[in-house]
Structure formats: structure tokens, C-alpha cells
Amino acid sequence: MVEEIQTGNIRISDDVVATIAGLAALETPGIAAMSGGISEGFAKRLSGKNVQRGVSVEVGQVEAAVDLRVIVLYGSKIQDVCRELQLNVREAVENMTGLRIVEVNVKVEGVSFKEDEAASIDDPTRVK
């Protein structure tokens, strides 16, 4: 005997997927930060909605696509960092949501010079 039970639908919010992807991205070695971009700043001001910085997602019933805008640490091999980023984001989103990730697109929008920023703060001879 086959018994079919309908329990309802499960829908995972775009914001949830974007948050998971953003956290996984920031945990990737070589990623300094996420890049918000100009249009995202306008969206925050106009809508008041908390837009996930540097992450755009399209979520369907069983699959999703992720677009990331990142800042890479100076001295890192950008290709290697981005491939690791794609793997980390894919694994995190698939494991936590059960969605199949069809693509993770990465746009490198800058390079961070962390050591230079710290040196300028500590150097009393620098003009502030």
C-alpha cells in the first residue's frame, strides 16, 4: 500500500540564500570583503530593506544561481581564490538548503591592502 501525504510547500527566501552565500564567501581565504556597489547603496536608501552586500541570488523551487562581488586580499592568486570561493559557496548553500546550485558567478571589484591600512593608522608621522 502506497500512502501519499501532502505536507505543504517549502520556500527558502532569497535573503536566506544570500546570507548563507555571503557568510561562506567571507570565510574563504583570500577574500577581504564583499563589494556593495553603487546601485545596492541606492536600493538600501530607497527601500529601507537590508540588502545582502555583494550578493545577488535567483532562487527557484529546486535550484539557485548566485552572483558575488568581492574584494580580494593583495598578494593572493585571484584565480585560485575565486575557484575556492565558488566551491565554498556552492557547498554551503547546497548543504544548508538542499537547493542545487547551477552557477556561482564571481566579479572581483577590488584589491585590499590590509597591511598598508594598518601601517598608516600606527604611523604617527603620517598626515591624518
C-alpha positions as CSV (number, residue, x, y, z in Angstrom):
1,M,0.0,0.0,0.0
2,V,1.4,3.4,-1.0
3,E,0.3,6.3,1.1
4,E,1.0,9.8,-0.1
5,I,1.0,12.6,2.4
6,Q,0.9,16.2,1.3
7,T,2.6,18.4,4.0
8,G,2.8,21.6,2.1
9,N,5.5,23.6,0.3
10,I,8.8,24.8,1.5
11,R,10.1,28.0,0.0
12,I,13.5,29.4,1.0
13,S,13.8,33.2,0.8
14,D,16.3,34.8,-1.5
15,D,17.6,36.7,1.6
16,V,18.4,33.4,3.4
17,V,20.3,32.1,0.4
18,A,22.2,35.4,0.1
19,T,23.1,35.4,3.7
20,I,24.5,31.8,3.6
21,A,26.4,32.7,0.4
22,G,27.8,35.9,1.9
23,L,29.0,34.2,5.1
24,A,30.6,31.3,3.1
25,A,32.4,33.9,0.9
26,L,33.8,35.8,3.9
27,E,35.2,32.6,5.3
28,T,37.1,31.9,2.1
29,P,40.9,32.6,2.5
30,G,41.9,35.5,0.3
31,I,38.6,37.3,0.4
32,A,38.9,40.6,2.2
33,A,35.3,41.8,1.9
34,M,32.2,41.9,-0.2
35,S,31.6,44.8,-2.5
36,G,28.3,46.6,-2.2
37,G,28.4,48.7,-5.4
38,I,26.6,51.9,-6.1
39,S,23.3,50.5,-7.2
40,E,23.0,48.5,-4.0
41,G,23.6,51.6,-1.9
42,F,20.7,53.3,-3.6
43,A,18.5,50.3,-3.1
44,K,19.1,50.4,0.7
45,R,18.4,54.1,0.9
46,L,15.2,54.0,-1.3
47,S,13.6,50.8,0.1
48,G,14.9,50.7,3.6
49,K,15.4,47.0,3.0
50,N,18.5,45.3,4.3
51,V,20.1,44.2,1.1
52,Q,22.8,41.5,1.4
53,R,26.0,43.3,0.5
54,G,27.8,42.0,-2.6
55,V,25.5,39.0,-3.1
56,S,22.7,38.6,-5.7
57,V,20.7,35.4,-5.9
58,E,17.9,33.8,-8.0
59,V,16.1,31.1,-6.2
60,G,13.7,28.7,-7.8
61,Q,11.9,25.6,-6.5
62,V,14.8,23.2,-6.6
63,E,17.8,25.3,-7.8
64,A,19.5,28.6,-7.4
65,A,22.1,30.9,-9.0
66,V,24.5,33.1,-7.0
67,D,26.4,36.3,-8.1
68,L,29.1,37.6,-5.9
69,R,31.0,40.9,-6.0
70,V,34.2,40.7,-3.9
71,I,37.4,42.4,-2.8
72,V,40.5,40.1,-2.8
73,L,43.5,40.5,-0.5
74,Y,46.6,41.8,-2.2
75,G,49.1,39.1,-2.9
76,S,46.5,36.3,-3.4
77,K,46.2,34.4,-6.6
78,I,42.9,35.7,-7.8
79,Q,42.0,32.7,-9.9
80,D,42.7,30.3,-7.1
81,V,40.8,32.4,-4.5
82,C,37.8,32.7,-6.8
83,R,37.7,28.9,-7.6
84,E,37.8,28.2,-3.8
85,L,35.1,30.8,-3.3
86,Q,32.8,29.1,-5.8
87,L,33.3,25.7,-4.2
88,N,32.7,27.1,-0.6
89,V,29.6,29.0,-1.6
90,R,28.2,26.0,-3.6
91,E,28.8,23.6,-0.7
92,A,27.4,25.9,2.0
93,V,24.2,26.7,0.1
94,E,23.5,23.2,-1.1
95,N,24.2,21.6,2.3
96,M,22.0,24.1,4.2
97,T,19.1,24.5,1.8
98,G,19.0,21.4,-0.3
99,L,18.9,23.6,-3.4
100,R,21.0,22.7,-6.4
101,I,23.4,25.5,-7.3
102,V,23.5,25.9,-11.1
103,E,26.2,28.6,-11.1
104,V,28.3,30.8,-8.8
105,N,29.5,33.9,-10.7
106,V,32.3,36.0,-9.2
107,K,33.2,39.5,-10.0
108,V,36.4,40.9,-8.4
109,E,35.8,44.6,-7.9
110,G,38.9,45.5,-5.9
111,V,42.1,44.6,-4.1
112,S,42.6,45.2,-0.4
113,F,45.9,46.3,1.0
114,K,45.3,45.4,4.7
115,E,49.0,45.9,5.8
116,D,49.1,49.4,4.3
117,E,46.0,50.5,6.1
118,A,47.2,49.2,9.4
119,A,50.6,50.9,8.9
120,S,49.0,54.2,8.2
121,I,47.0,54.1,11.4
122,D,50.0,53.3,13.5
123,D,52.5,55.6,11.9
124,P,52.5,58.9,13.8
125,T,54.4,60.7,11.0
126,R,51.6,60.3,8.5
127,V,49.2,63.1,7.9
128,K,45.7,62.3,9.2
